[in-house]
Amino acid sequence: MEVKLTMTNMGGHMIPLDFPTDQRIEVQLLNSADTVLTKWSDNHAVKEKPGTILINPGEHVEYKENIATRDLTPGRVFTAEVFFPKYPELKIRQKFLTEP
């Protein structure tokens, strides 16, 4: 399943985001009890490669990742959660229903 995250700087100042590795976002799929079924990082190597992203006022950054859905049951509601590992307060959740 493809997951896309767009983060826009709605403020009046540049926002720097520092990262200790090359991983920028984490994607998790959760069941209705909020149990994590799968994580993007479980299937990807993360390298110790620090980096910084600068987001100017009115600009945005966008990330697209794919996550395995093999642990999902048809016809049930699940939650996709996306966040920045170093900045867990920058998190978004979206519920979805799998096809029967």
WOTARA-V922317 format. One record per helix or strand. SS is the DSSP state (H for helix, E for strand). FROM is the first residue (numbers start at 1). TO is the last residue. If there is no record, write none. Layout:
SS/FROM/TO + SS/FROM/TO
This chain:
E/2/8 + E/15/19 + E/26/30 + E/36/39 + H/40/43 + E/51/55 + E/60/66 + E/77/84 + E/87/97
